[in-house]
Amino acid sequence: MGLQTRLKDWTPDDSDVLRGAGDLAVALAVCGYLVAAAVGLPLFEDGSFYFFTIVTEQVAVVPNLRFSAVLPQLPAVMAVSLGADLAWGRLIFSAAYMAIPLATLVGSWLLLRRRAPALLLLVLPSFLAMQLNFSGVSELLTGLYLTWPLLLAMLLMPQRRWVMVLAIVWGPLLLLLHPLAFIFCFGLGLVAWLLSWASGGRVAWVAVKERLVWRRIGLWLVANGLARLAWTAFGLNDYERGRLAPASALGYLFGETVAQHLLIAMLVCVMLLCVWVWHRRQLPSWASRALLLLLWLVLLIAAWVSAEYLLGEGIVLKSAMTLGVGLLGMAAMIWLVLWREEGRLLRREAGQSLPLEAEQGLQREAEPGLQREAGQSLQREAEAERGVRKAAGLSAACGSLPTTAMRMLGVALLMLLLAKSSAWWTGVRGLQDIVARGDTACIPFGDNEPYSLQWPWMVITDSWPTPFTALVTRPFVPTSEDGQFQPIAVMLKHDGCEQFHATGMLYLPIGVSRPFEAVDAVLGPLRPPALLSQ
């Protein structure tokens, strides 16, 4: 039968129960992402400015020369150019950005489902930790999301041509995505080199004819990483250099509440304990109790964080500590698949053991020394086979714990996504009420005004891009006249209202200015300034 058909739950298996638990966890996450897209969660902060630019200029935003960030905006740009109204444009914009975590999670699960479903326990904590970030348009988070399915494809099916093509394409995509994307390029380059590495008593994980390809791909990925590193070191703009200031760096690195830090700590503990169990091939009673306790703590702390979101606490654009959870999961995945499992997943994917493939390669290629490597690999396989006897009772010892872990992590992920969506929906409804009531044409916006923004549940919409958010999420309240909507007020900072009434220009944050007529044509009806109402 071989190793790959004999270890259960914590090792590669064909357990329908385990796959069913993974299906449920991923389905719960998909439901959460769909709700987030429906309520427009990606419009939070920077997203509102991006969408405002798309609607008013019909072009995508290139933030800080991060050219790959344009790709998720293209569907909305095309829709607006073809005449889509504001509501449809918002939905398409939000759906395109939410499709990134949704598609990468589903893609990762499809890669794992048949081959090693238990490894989903290293993927889910990363996606769960990402819910501490409210930014739906972050290039750094996008880079982490995109790295997961490619990493799994490289580890589990490196002989597929489409995986090689994807790895080549991902290099420049990450290069142009974020100043820290060199981390992903270097990591993927290392994996490509490990796949082709053969020395001493070990055989490479891939066939002879594929080793050179993966070595070149590894060099290509590392070259892109070096280019991004040089760009980061010498080409940072003022905004990016500002992030290096101690106060800004600390705020960027950590979360805001105790609950958020506890959630990160629990997720790290869950991943480390799962890796330890797989390494030892046994689950002692104390480890079983500890893992179950950690999972309940994750669920309870996720509920705590969710309640904070609804009360306006812990709402941050992004926190870099969540990146660490993802990188830890990726490092554990690489070690488990390539070293602890000794490439058995790759052998099963190829439909034969590496020694057999090596012997066939010897006959075809007549490569010197390959037969010796094949014999040594057979010896290693036999030693690993003896270790199976020790782990034969692992399935019984684990029981339903791995499936329970997947379900609980899926519930926690859904809980956080729904809490974020609810908090955003509540804040937007409050903002819509502010701009719709009364008869003033302009509402002053500042640190303590308008008063209605000072309620705790309005914190999520009270930040620098609030004037953009108020316009792109504007309500459409029908009037008594058929086909007409009530005009709304604009919200401008500082002396912007005085300038608006005097000149008819909207002076928005970050130096953006637009004539009233241009904005009213795409985001109206708006209440006219005093200059035009006379």
DAPE-V877590 format. One record per residue. N is the residue number from 0. RES is the residue in one letter. OMEGA is omega in radians with two decimals (none if undefined). D_LAST is the distance of its C-alpha to the last C-alpha in whole Angstrom. Layout:
n->N res->RES omega->OMEGA d_last->D_LAST
n->N res->RES omega->OMEGA d_last->D_LAST
//
This chain:
n->0 res->M omega->3.14 d_last->87
n->1 res->G omega->-3.08 d_last->86
n->2 res->L omega->-2.94 d_last->84
n->3 res->Q omega->-3.12 d_last->80
n->4 res->T omega->-2.98 d_last->81
n->5 res->R omega->3.09 d_last->83
n->6 res->L omega->-3.04 d_last->81
n->7 res->K omega->3.01 d_last->78
n->8 res->D omega->-3.06 d_last->75
n->9 res->W omega->3.09 d_last->74
n->10 res->T omega->-3.10 d_last->76
n->11 res->P omega->-3.12 d_last->75
n->12 res->D omega->-3.14 d_last->76
n->13 res->D omega->-3.07 d_last->75
n->14 res->S omega->3.08 d_last->74
n->15 res->D omega->3.14 d_last->72
n->16 res->V omega->-3.13 d_last->72
n->17 res->L omega->3.09 d_last->70
n->18 res->R omega->3.10 d_last->68
n->19 res->G omega->3.09 d_last->67
n->20 res->A omega->3.08 d_last->66
n->21 res->G omega->3.09 d_last->64
n->22 res->D omega->-3.12 d_last->62
n->23 res->L omega->-3.13 d_last->61
n->24 res->A omega->-3.13 d_last->60
n->25 res->V omega->3.12 d_last->58
n->26 res->A omega->3.09 d_last->57
n->27 res->L omega->3.12 d_last->55
n->28 res->A omega->3.13 d_last->53
n->29 res->V omega->3.10 d_last->52
n->30 res->C omega->3.11 d_last->51
n->31 res->G omega->3.13 d_last->49
n->32 res->Y omega->3.12 d_last->47
n->33 res->L omega->3.09 d_last->46
n->34 res->V omega->3.13 d_last->44
n->35 res->A omega->3.10 d_last->43
n->36 res->A omega->-3.10 d_last->42
n->37 res->A omega->-3.13 d_last->40
n->38 res->V omega->3.08 d_last->38
n->39 res->G omega->-3.12 d_last->37
n->40 res->L omega->3.11 d_last->39
n->41 res->P omega->3.08 d_last->39
n->42 res->L omega->3.10 d_last->35
n->43 res->F omega->3.09 d_last->36
n->44 res->E omega->-3.04 d_last->35
n->45 res->D omega->-3.12 d_last->35
n->46 res->G omega->3.11 d_last->35
n->47 res->S omega->3.10 d_last->32
n->48 res->F omega->3.11 d_last->31
n->49 res->Y omega->-3.07 d_last->33
n->50 res->F omega->3.07 d_last->32
n->51 res->F omega->3.12 d_last->28
n->52 res->T omega->3.13 d_last->30
n->53 res->I omega->-3.08 d_last->31
n->54 res->V omega->-3.04 d_last->28
n->55 res->T omega->-3.08 d_last->26
n->56 res->E omega->-3.11 d_last->29
n->57 res->Q omega->3.06 d_last->31
n->58 res->V omega->3.11 d_last->34
n->59 res->A omega->3.11 d_last->36
n->60 res->V omega->3.05 d_last->36
n->61 res->V omega->-3.04 d_last->39
n->62 res->P omega->3.05 d_last->40
n->63 res->N omega->3.11 d_last->42
n->64 res->L omega->3.09 d_last->43
n->65 res->R omega->-2.92 d_last->45
n->66 res->F omega->3.13 d_last->45
n->67 res->S omega->3.14 d_last->47
n->68 res->A omega->3.13 d_last->44
n->69 res->V omega->-2.98 d_last->42
n->70 res->L omega->-3.14 d_last->44
n->71 res->P omega->-3.13 d_last->43
n->72 res->Q omega->-3.02 d_last->39
n->73 res->L omega->3.10 d_last->40
n->74 res->P omega->3.13 d_last->40
n->75 res->A omega->3.10 d_last->37
n->76 res->V omega->-3.14 d_last->36
n->77 res->M omega->-3.12 d_last->38
n->78 res->A omega->3.13 d_last->36
n->79 res->V omega->3.13 d_last->33
n->80 res->S omega->-3.14 d_last->34
n->81 res->L omega->3.05 d_last->35
n->82 res->G omega->3.11 d_last->32
n->83 res->A omega->3.13 d_last->33
n->84 res->D omega->-3.02 d_last->30
n->85 res->L omega->-3.10 d_last->29
n->86 res->A omega->3.12 d_last->31
n->87 res->W omega->3.10 d_last->34
n->88 res->G omega->3.09 d_last->33
n->89 res->R omega->-3.11 d_last->34
n->90 res->L omega->-3.13 d_last->37
n->91 res->I omega->3.10 d_last->38
n->92 res->F omega->-3.11 d_last->37
n->93 res->S omega->-3.13 d_last->39
n->94 res->A omega->-3.13 d_last->42
n->95 res->A omega->-3.14 d_last->43
n->96 res->Y omega->3.10 d_last->43
n->97 res->M omega->3.10 d_last->45
n->98 res->A omega->-3.11 d_last->47
n->99 res->I omega->3.09 d_last->49
n->100 res->P omega->-3.13 d_last->50
n->101 res->L omega->-3.08 d_last->51
n->102 res->A omega->-3.12 d_last->53
n->103 res->T omega->3.08 d_last->55
n->104 res->L omega->3.11 d_last->56
n->105 res->V omega->3.11 d_last->57
n->106 res->G omega->3.10 d_last->58
n->107 res->S omega->-3.14 d_last->60
n->108 res->W omega->3.12 d_last->62
n->109 res->L omega->3.08 d_last->63
n->110 res->L omega->-3.08 d_last->65
n->111 res->L omega->-2.90 d_last->66
n->112 res->R omega->-3.12 d_last->67
n->113 res->R omega->-2.97 d_last->70
n->114 res->R omega->-3.07 d_last->71
n->115 res->A omega->-3.04 d_last->71
n->116 res->P omega->-3.11 d_last->69
n->117 res->A omega->3.14 d_last->69
n->118 res->L omega->3.05 d_last->68
n->119 res->L omega->3.12 d_last->64
n->120 res->L omega->3.04 d_last->65
n->121 res->L omega->-3.13 d_last->64
n->122 res->V omega->-3.08 d_last->61
n->123 res->L omega->3.12 d_last->59
n->124 res->P omega->3.11 d_last->59
n->125 res->S omega->3.14 d_last->57
n->126 res->F omega->3.09 d_last->55
n->127 res->L omega->3.12 d_last->55
n->128 res->A omega->-3.14 d_last->54
n->129 res->M omega->-3.12 d_last->51
n->130 res->Q omega->3.00 d_last->49
n->131 res->L omega->3.08 d_last->49
n->132 res->N omega->3.11 d_last->46
n->133 res->F omega->-3.13 d_last->43
n->134 res->S omega->3.06 d_last->42
n->135 res->G omega->-3.08 d_last->42
n->136 res->V omega->-3.09 d_last->41
n->137 res->S omega->3.12 d_last->44
n->138 res->E omega->3.13 d_last->46
n->139 res->L omega->3.11 d_last->49
n->140 res->L omega->3.09 d_last->49
n->141 res->T omega->3.11 d_last->49
n->142 res->G omega->3.12 d_last->52
n->143 res->L omega->3.11 d_last->54
n->144 res->Y omega->-3.08 d_last->53
n->145 res->L omega->-3.11 d_last->54
n->146 res->T omega->-3.06 d_last->57
n->147 res->W omega->-3.09 d_last->59
n->148 res->P omega->3.11 d_last->60
n->149 res->L omega->3.11 d_last->61
n->150 res->L omega->-3.13 d_last->63
n->151 res->L omega->3.11 d_last->65
n->152 res->A omega->3.11 d_last->65
n->153 res->M omega->-3.10 d_last->67
n->154 res->L omega->-2.98 d_last->69
n->155 res->L omega->-3.09 d_last->70
n->156 res->M omega->-3.07 d_last->70
n->157 res->P omega->-3.13 d_last->70
n->158 res->Q omega->-3.13 d_last->72
n->159 res->R omega->-3.11 d_last->70
n->160 res->R omega->-3.10 d_last->68
n->161 res->W omega->3.08 d_last->65
n->162 res->V omega->3.11 d_last->65
n->163 res->M omega->3.12 d_last->66
n->164 res->V omega->3.14 d_last->63
n->165 res->L omega->3.13 d_last->60
n->166 res->A omega->3.12 d_last->62
n->167 res->I omega->-3.12 d_last->61
n->168 res->V omega->-3.07 d_last->58
n->169 res->W omega->-3.13 d_last->57
n->170 res->G omega->3.12 d_last->58
n->171 res->P omega->3.10 d_last->55
n->172 res->L omega->3.11 d_last->53
n->173 res->L omega->3.13 d_last->53
n->174 res->L omega->-3.06 d_last->54
n->175 res->L omega->-3.02 d_last->50
n->176 res->L omega->-3.03 d_last->49
n->177 res->H omega->3.13 d_last->49
n->178 res->P omega->3.13 d_last->51
n->179 res->L omega->-3.09 d_last->53
n->180 res->A omega->3.08 d_last->54
n->181 res->F omega->3.09 d_last->57
n->182 res->I omega->-3.14 d_last->59
n->183 res->F omega->3.13 d_last->58
n->184 res->C omega->3.14 d_last->60
n->185 res->F omega->-3.14 d_last->63
n->186 res->G omega->3.12 d_last->64
n->187 res->L omega->3.08 d_last->64
n->188 res->G omega->3.09 d_last->66
n->189 res->L omega->3.13 d_last->68
n->190 res->V omega->3.12 d_last->68
n->191 res->A omega->3.12 d_last->69
n->192 res->W omega->3.13 d_last->72
n->193 res->L omega->3.13 d_last->73
n->194 res->L omega->-3.05 d_last->74
n->195 res->S omega->-3.03 d_last->76
n->196 res->W omega->3.07 d_last->78
n->197 res->A omega->3.11 d_last->81
n->198 res->S omega->3.07 d_last->84
n->199 res->G omega->-3.07 d_last->87
n->200 res->G omega->-3.11 d_last->88
n->201 res->R omega->3.13 d_last->85
n->202 res->V omega->3.12 d_last->83
n->203 res->A omega->-3.11 d_last->80
n->204 res->W omega->-3.10 d_last->77
n->205 res->V omega->-3.12 d_last->77
n->206 res->A omega->-3.07 d_last->79
n->207 res->V omega->-3.05 d_last->81
n->208 res->K omega->-3.10 d_last->79
n->209 res->E omega->-3.07 d_last->75
n->210 res->R omega->-3.11 d_last->76
n->211 res->L omega->3.13 d_last->75
n->212 res->V omega->-3.10 d_last->72
n->213 res->W omega->3.05 d_last->71
n->214 res->R omega->3.12 d_last->72
n->215 res->R omega->3.09 d_last->70
n->216 res->I omega->3.09 d_last->67
n->217 res->G omega->3.09 d_last->68
n->218 res->L omega->3.13 d_last->67
n->219 res->W omega->3.14 d_last->64
n->220 res->L omega->3.12 d_last->63
n->221 res->V omega->3.11 d_last->64
n->222 res->A omega->3.08 d_last->63
n->223 res->N omega->3.09 d_last->59
n->224 res->G omega->3.10 d_last->59
n->225 res->L omega->3.10 d_last->61
n->226 res->A omega->3.12 d_last->58
n->227 res->R omega->3.12 d_last->55
n->228 res->L omega->3.11 d_last->57
n->229 res->A omega->3.10 d_last->57
n->230 res->W omega->3.14 d_last->53
n->231 res->T omega->-3.07 d_last->53
n->232 res->A omega->-3.01 d_last->55
n->233 res->F omega->-3.03 d_last->54
n->234 res->G omega->3.13 d_last->50
n->235 res->L omega->3.05 d_last->48
n->236 res->N omega->-3.08 d_last->45
n->237 res->D omega->3.14 d_last->43
n->238 res->Y omega->-3.09 d_last->42
n->239 res->E omega->3.07 d_last->45
n->240 res->R omega->3.10 d_last->47
n->241 res->G omega->3.11 d_last->45
n->242 res->R omega->-3.13 d_last->47
n->243 res->L omega->3.08 d_last->50
n->244 res->A omega->-3.04 d_last->49
n->245 res->P omega->-3.10 d_last->52
n->246 res->A omega->-3.14 d_last->49
n->247 res->S omega->-3.13 d_last->47
n->248 res->A omega->3.13 d_last->50
n->249 res->L omega->3.10 d_last->51
n->250 res->G omega->3.13 d_last->48
n->251 res->Y omega->-3.04 d_last->48
n->252 res->L omega->-2.98 d_last->52
n->253 res->F omega->3.03 d_last->52
n->254 res->G omega->-3.07 d_last->50
n->255 res->E omega->-3.03 d_last->49
n->256 res->T omega->3.10 d_last->51
n->257 res->V omega->-3.10 d_last->55
n->258 res->A omega->-3.13 d_last->54
n->259 res->Q omega->3.12 d_last->53
n->260 res->H omega->3.09 d_last->56
n->261 res->L omega->3.12 d_last->58
n->262 res->L omega->3.10 d_last->57
n->263 res->I omega->-3.13 d_last->58
n->264 res->A omega->-3.14 d_last->61
n->265 res->M omega->3.13 d_last->62
n->266 res->L omega->3.09 d_last->61
n->267 res->V omega->3.13 d_last->63
n->268 res->C omega->3.11 d_last->66
n->269 res->V omega->-3.13 d_last->66
n->270 res->M omega->-3.12 d_last->66
n->271 res->L omega->3.14 d_last->69
n->272 res->L omega->3.08 d_last->71
n->273 res->C omega->3.11 d_last->71
n->274 res->V omega->3.13 d_last->72
n->275 res->W omega->3.13 d_last->75
n->276 res->V omega->3.13 d_last->76
n->277 res->W omega->3.13 d_last->76
n->278 res->H omega->-3.10 d_last->78
n->279 res->R omega->-3.10 d_last->80
n->280 res->R omega->3.06 d_last->80
n->281 res->Q omega->-3.13 d_last->81
n->282 res->L omega->3.10 d_last->79
n->283 res->P omega->-3.10 d_last->81
n->284 res->S omega->-3.14 d_last->80
n->285 res->W omega->3.13 d_last->78
n->286 res->A omega->3.10 d_last->76
n->287 res->S omega->3.12 d_last->75
n->288 res->R omega->-3.13 d_last->74
n->289 res->A omega->-3.13 d_last->72
n->290 res->L omega->3.12 d_last->70
n->291 res->L omega->3.10 d_last->70
n->292 res->L omega->3.13 d_last->69
n->293 res->L omega->-3.13 d_last->66
n->294 res->L omega->3.08 d_last->65
n->295 res->W omega->3.09 d_last->64
n->296 res->L omega->3.08 d_last->63
n->297 res->V omega->-3.12 d_last->60
n->298 res->L omega->-3.12 d_last->59
n->299 res->L omega->3.14 d_last->59
n->300 res->I omega->3.05 d_last->57
n->301 res->A omega->3.07 d_last->55
n->302 res->A omega->3.10 d_last->54
n->303 res->W omega->3.12 d_last->53
n->304 res->V omega->3.13 d_last->51
n->305 res->S omega->3.11 d_last->49
n->306 res->A omega->3.09 d_last->49
n->307 res->E omega->3.12 d_last->47
n->308 res->Y omega->-3.11 d_last->45
n->309 res->L omega->3.13 d_last->43
n->310 res->L omega->3.08 d_last->43
n->311 res->G omega->3.13 d_last->41
n->312 res->E omega->3.04 d_last->44
n->313 res->G omega->-3.14 d_last->46
n->314 res->I omega->-3.11 d_last->43
n->315 res->V omega->3.12 d_last->43
n->316 res->L omega->3.04 d_last->42
n->317 res->K omega->-3.14 d_last->46
n->318 res->S omega->-3.03 d_last->49
n->319 res->A omega->-3.13 d_last->52
n->320 res->M omega->3.08 d_last->54
n->321 res->T omega->3.08 d_last->54
n->322 res->L omega->3.14 d_last->55
n->323 res->G omega->3.11 d_last->58
n->324 res->V omega->3.12 d_last->59
n->325 res->G omega->3.13 d_last->58
n->326 res->L omega->3.08 d_last->60
n->327 res->L omega->3.10 d_last->63
n->328 res->G omega->3.12 d_last->63
n->329 res->M omega->3.11 d_last->63
n->330 res->A omega->3.11 d_last->66
n->331 res->A omega->3.12 d_last->68
n->332 res->M omega->3.13 d_last->68
n->333 res->I omega->-3.11 d_last->69
n->334 res->W omega->-3.09 d_last->72
n->335 res->L omega->-3.03 d_last->73
n->336 res->V omega->-3.02 d_last->73
n->337 res->L omega->-3.02 d_last->75
n->338 res->W omega->-3.08 d_last->77
n->339 res->R omega->3.13 d_last->78
n->340 res->E omega->3.03 d_last->78
n->341 res->E omega->3.05 d_last->79
n->342 res->G omega->-3.11 d_last->78
n->343 res->R omega->3.10 d_last->79
n->344 res->L omega->3.13 d_last->75
n->345 res->L omega->-3.14 d_last->75
n->346 res->R omega->-3.13 d_last->79
n->347 res->R omega->3.12 d_last->78
n->348 res->E omega->-3.14 d_last->75
n->349 res->A omega->3.12 d_last->77
n->350 res->G omega->3.13 d_last->80
n->351 res->Q omega->3.13 d_last->83
n->352 res->S omega->3.11 d_last->84
n->353 res->L omega->3.10 d_last->83
n->354 res->P omega->3.12 d_last->87
n->355 res->L omega->3.10 d_last->87
n->356 res->E omega->-3.13 d_last->85
n->357 res->A omega->3.13 d_last->86
n->358 res->E omega->3.09 d_last->90
n->359 res->Q omega->3.09 d_last->88
n->360 res->G omega->3.11 d_last->86
n->361 res->L omega->-3.13 d_last->90
n->362 res->Q omega->-3.07 d_last->91
n->363 res->R omega->-2.99 d_last->88
n->364 res->E omega->-3.07 d_last->87
n->365 res->A omega->-3.12 d_last->91
n->366 res->E omega->-3.11 d_last->89
n->367 res->P omega->3.02 d_last->91
n->368 res->G omega->-3.06 d_last->91
n->369 res->L omega->3.13 d_last->89
n->370 res->Q omega->3.10 d_last->92
n->371 res->R omega->3.12 d_last->93
n->372 res->E omega->-3.13 d_last->89
n->373 res->A omega->3.12 d_last->89
n->374 res->G omega->3.10 d_last->92
n->375 res->Q omega->3.11 d_last->91
n->376 res->S omega->3.08 d_last->88
n->377 res->L omega->3.12 d_last->90
n->378 res->Q omega->3.09 d_last->92
n->379 res->R omega->3.12 d_last->88
n->380 res->E omega->3.13 d_last->88
n->381 res->A omega->3.11 d_last->91
n->382 res->E omega->3.11 d_last->90
n->383 res->A omega->3.12 d_last->87
n->384 res->E omega->3.11 d_last->88
n->385 res->R omega->3.12 d_last->91
n->386 res->G omega->3.13 d_last->88
n->387 res->V omega->-3.10 d_last->87
n->388 res->R omega->3.12 d_last->89
n->389 res->K omega->-3.08 d_last->88
n->390 res->A omega->-3.05 d_last->85
n->391 res->A omega->-3.13 d_last->86
n->392 res->G omega->-3.07 d_last->85
n->393 res->L omega->-3.11 d_last->82
n->394 res->S omega->3.13 d_last->80
n->395 res->A omega->-3.14 d_last->82
n->396 res->A omega->-3.13 d_last->81
n->397 res->C omega->-3.10 d_last->77
n->398 res->G omega->-3.10 d_last->77
n->399 res->S omega->-3.04 d_last->74
n->400 res->L omega->3.12 d_last->72
n->401 res->P omega->3.11 d_last->70
n->402 res->T omega->3.08 d_last->69
n->403 res->T omega->-3.14 d_last->68
n->404 res->A omega->3.13 d_last->66
n->405 res->M omega->-3.12 d_last->64
n->406 res->R omega->-3.11 d_last->63
n->407 res->M omega->3.09 d_last->62
n->408 res->L omega->3.08 d_last->60
n->409 res->G omega->3.10 d_last->58
n->410 res->V omega->3.13 d_last->57
n->411 res->A omega->3.13 d_last->56
n->412 res->L omega->3.10 d_last->54
n->413 res->L omega->-3.12 d_last->52
n->414 res->M omega->-3.12 d_last->52
n->415 res->L omega->3.12 d_last->50
n->416 res->L omega->3.11 d_last->48
n->417 res->L omega->3.12 d_last->47
n->418 res->A omega->3.10 d_last->46
n->419 res->K omega->-3.14 d_last->44
n->420 res->S omega->3.14 d_last->42
n->421 res->S omega->3.12 d_last->42
n->422 res->A omega->3.14 d_last->40
n->423 res->W omega->3.14 d_last->38
n->424 res->W omega->3.13 d_last->37
n->425 res->T omega->-3.14 d_last->36
n->426 res->G omega->3.14 d_last->34
n->427 res->V omega->3.11 d_last->32
n->428 res->R omega->3.07 d_last->31
n->429 res->G omega->3.12 d_last->30
n->430 res->L omega->3.10 d_last->28
n->431 res->Q omega->3.12 d_last->26
n->432 res->D omega->-3.14 d_last->26
n->433 res->I omega->-3.06 d_last->24
n->434 res->V omega->-3.09 d_last->22
n->435 res->A omega->-3.06 d_last->21
n->436 res->R omega->-3.13 d_last->21
n->437 res->G omega->-3.14 d_last->19
n->438 res->D omega->3.12 d_last->15
n->439 res->T omega->-3.11 d_last->14
n->440 res->A omega->-3.08 d_last->13
n->441 res->C omega->3.13 d_last->16
n->442 res->I omega->3.11 d_last->19
n->443 res->P omega->-3.13 d_last->21
n->444 res->F omega->3.14 d_last->24
n->445 res->G omega->-3.07 d_last->28
n->446 res->D omega->-3.07 d_last->31
n->447 res->N omega->3.13 d_last->31
n->448 res->E omega->-0.08 d_last->27
n->449 res->P omega->-3.05 d_last->26
n->450 res->Y omega->-3.08 d_last->29
n->451 res->S omega->3.10 d_last->29
n->452 res->L omega->-3.03 d_last->30
n->453 res->Q omega->3.09 d_last->33
n->454 res->W omega->-3.08 d_last->36
n->455 res->P omega->-3.09 d_last->39
n->456 res->W omega->3.10 d_last->38
n->457 res->M omega->-3.13 d_last->35
n->458 res->V omega->-3.05 d_last->36
n->459 res->I omega->3.12 d_last->37
n->460 res->T omega->-3.09 d_last->33
n->461 res->D omega->3.14 d_last->32
n->462 res->S omega->-3.02 d_last->33
n->463 res->W omega->-3.10 d_last->31
n->464 res->P omega->-3.11 d_last->30
n->465 res->T omega->3.09 d_last->28
n->466 res->P omega->3.07 d_last->25
n->467 res->F omega->-3.11 d_last->26
n->468 res->T omega->-3.14 d_last->28
n->469 res->A omega->-3.13 d_last->25
n->470 res->L omega->-3.03 d_last->24
n->471 res->V omega->3.08 d_last->27
n->472 res->T omega->-3.04 d_last->28
n->473 res->R omega->3.10 d_last->25
n->474 res->P omega->3.05 d_last->26
n->475 res->F omega->-3.12 d_last->25
n->476 res->V omega->-3.09 d_last->25
n->477 res->P omega->3.05 d_last->25
n->478 res->T omega->3.11 d_last->23
n->479 res->S omega->3.12 d_last->24
n->480 res->E omega->-3.12 d_last->23
n->481 res->D omega->3.07 d_last->26
n->482 res->G omega->-3.13 d_last->25
n->483 res->Q omega->3.10 d_last->22
n->484 res->F omega->3.12 d_last->22
n->485 res->Q omega->3.09 d_last->19
n->486 res->P omega->-3.13 d_last->17
n->487 res->I omega->3.08 d_last->18
n->488 res->A omega->2.99 d_last->17
n->489 res->V omega->-3.14 d_last->18
n->490 res->M omega->-3.06 d_last->21
n->491 res->L omega->-3.08 d_last->21
n->492 res->K omega->2.98 d_last->24
n->493 res->H omega->-3.11 d_last->24
n->494 res->D omega->-3.12 d_last->21
n->495 res->G omega->-3.14 d_last->19
n->496 res->C omega->3.11 d_last->16
n->497 res->E omega->3.11 d_last->15
n->498 res->Q omega->3.14 d_last->16
n->499 res->F omega->-3.13 d_last->14
n->500 res->H omega->-3.08 d_last->11
n->501 res->A omega->-3.01 d_last->12
n->502 res->T omega->-3.06 d_last->13
n->503 res->G omega->3.12 d_last->12
n->504 res->M omega->3.04 d_last->16
n->505 res->L omega->3.09 d_last->18
n->506 res->Y omega->-3.03 d_last->21
n->507 res->L omega->-3.12 d_last->24
n->508 res->P omega->3.12 d_last->27
n->509 res->I omega->3.02 d_last->30
n->510 res->G omega->3.14 d_last->28
n->511 res->V omega->3.08 d_last->26
n->512 res->S omega->-3.14 d_last->22
n->513 res->R omega->3.01 d_last->20
n->514 res->P omega->-3.14 d_last->17
n->515 res->F omega->-3.08 d_last->15
n->516 res->E omega->-3.11 d_last->15
n->517 res->A omega->-3.14 d_last->19
n->518 res->V omega->-3.13 d_last->19
n->519 res->D omega->-3.11 d_last->17
n->520 res->A omega->-3.07 d_last->20
n->521 res->V omega->-3.10 d_last->23
n->522 res->L omega->-3.11 d_last->22
n->523 res->G omega->0.14 d_last->19
n->524 res->P omega->3.07 d_last->17
n->525 res->L omega->3.05 d_last->15
n->526 res->R omega->-3.05 d_last->12
n->527 res->P omega->3.07 d_last->10
n->528 res->P omega->-3.10 d_last->9
n->529 res->A omega->-3.11 d_last->6
n->530 res->L omega->-3.06 d_last->6
n->531 res->L omega->-3.10 d_last->6
n->532 res->S omega->-3.13 d_last->4
n->533 res->Q omega->none d_last->0
//
